[in-house]
Amino acid sequence: MVELRIVIGSDASGFPLKDAVTRHLQDHPDVSELTDVGAFAQDDPEADPVRAAITVAKHVAAGDADRGLVFCGNGLGVMIAANSVDGVDAVIAHDLFSIRTSITRNRAQVLSMGSEVIGSGPAVELIDEWLRTPMPDPAPQKEVGAGAGAGVGADAQQ
């Protein structure tokens, strides 16, 4: 079992789901550290989806957290904002197949969910699976210019 450092955040509409997930993760055997960056109440005047998502993503990019969770109404706004941080891949997932492949195929470090899309019970079950799914080793980097797509950019400029 690998213990993960998790950072979690939401906007006001995602707060109820974030709150339920936070309570679940506080004593979770796969979580060694849980950092909550807000919102801290459903009527939190500082709650902002972009700020929350970027803060979560920056923690992950800096290596201060292994994975991040972000919540808003539909999960899309926080996913888009988290993806704006270099070195971070965020996905939205509300089903078991997407949860597993977000790690095994996409190596996504940030998971986004919508509180208006999924209830806390199913979300917690999916997040447990997400935590259990090991991140694969990075694929070896290919030499620049190698492979089937080599020269495509040069040809397009002619």
N, C-alpha and C positions, 0 to 999 in steps of 0.2 A: 504494500500500500504506500502510495506517495502522498504526502501531505502538501496541499496547495495553499498558496497565499492568494486570497481572493479580494478584489476591490469591487464594490457595488454602489450603484447610483441610479437616480431616477429624477423625473420631473414630478410635478404634483399629481398628474393623472396616473402615473406609474407607481406612486407611493404605496398604495394598498398592497400591491403585489410584491414590491421590494420589501415592505415591512414583514410580510409572511415568509418570504424567502430568507431574510436576515435572521428571523427567529429560528428558522429551521437550521441554518448554517452555523449558528453560534456554537453549538456543541457537536458539530458534524465530525466524524472520525477522519474524513479526507481533507479537512480544512485546518491548517495550522494557524492561520491569521486571517481575520476578516476586517477589512477597512471600509467603512461606510462614509461616502462623500456627500450624502444628501440625495434627495430632499429628506428633511427630518420630520415633516408632518404633511398631511394632505393640503393644508392651507399655508405651507411654507412660502413666505413672500420672496425668498431667495431662490426658489426652485425654478430651474431653467433647463430644458432638455439638452441644449447644446453644451452648456457649462458642465452639466453632470456627465455627459458622455465623453467629452474631451478630457475631463479630469480623470475619469476611469481609464481611458485609453493612454493617457500620459503616464499613469502609474505602471501600466503594463509595459509600455515602450521603454520606460526607464529601468525596468527590471525590479521594481518595488513590489510587483504582484505577478503571479504566474498567469492568472486569468481574470477577466472582468465580466461583470454582469450589469446590464443597463436595461431600464424599463421606462416606457412611456405608454400612451394610450394604445397605439397599434404596434409599437416596437420599431417602426421604420425611421422616425426622426432621429432617435438616439443611435441607431445603427449607422445611418449616413454620417452623423457628426463624429462618431468614434472612428469611422474609416478615414476621416480627414487627417488623422494623426499618423505620421510616417512610422512604418514598422509595425503597424497594428492592422489586423484583419478582423472585422466584426461581421457577424452573420445574424440573421433573424431565424429562429426555429421554434416551431410549436408542435413538432411530431418526432417520434423516436428515430426514424430514418435520418431526418435532417440533423438531429442532435448528434448522432454518431458520426455521420459523414462530415459535419462541420469541423470535427477534429481530425478524423482519419484521412480525409481527402483534401480538406481545405486548410488545415492547421490554424483555424481561427482561434484567437486568444480571447475574444470578447463575444459574448452571447447576448443577444437582444431579444426581449419578449414584450408583448403588449398586454397590458392589464385588461383591456377591453376585448381581447382575443382569447385569452386562456385564464382559467381559474387557478387559484393558488395550489390546490391539490395536484392537478396534473402538471403544473409548472414545477413544483418541488420534485415530483417523480422524474421528470425529464432532466432537471438540473442534477439530480443524483446520478443519472446515467452519464451526463456530460462530465461530471467530476470523475467518474470511474473510467472513462475512456482515455487511455494514455495518448499523449501527443507523440506522433511518430517523429523519428529523427528527420532533420531537414534533408531534402533531396540535394545531391551534390550539384554545385553550380557548374553550368556548362560554359565552355570557353566562348567569349563574345565572337559572333560571326559563324559559329558552328551550327550544324543542324539544318533542318529543312527550310527554315525561314531566312537563312543567311542571304543577304543581298536584296531582300525585298524592299527595304527603305531606299537603297541606292537606285534600284530600278525605277521606283516610283518618282524619283526626282528628275529623271532624264526626260 
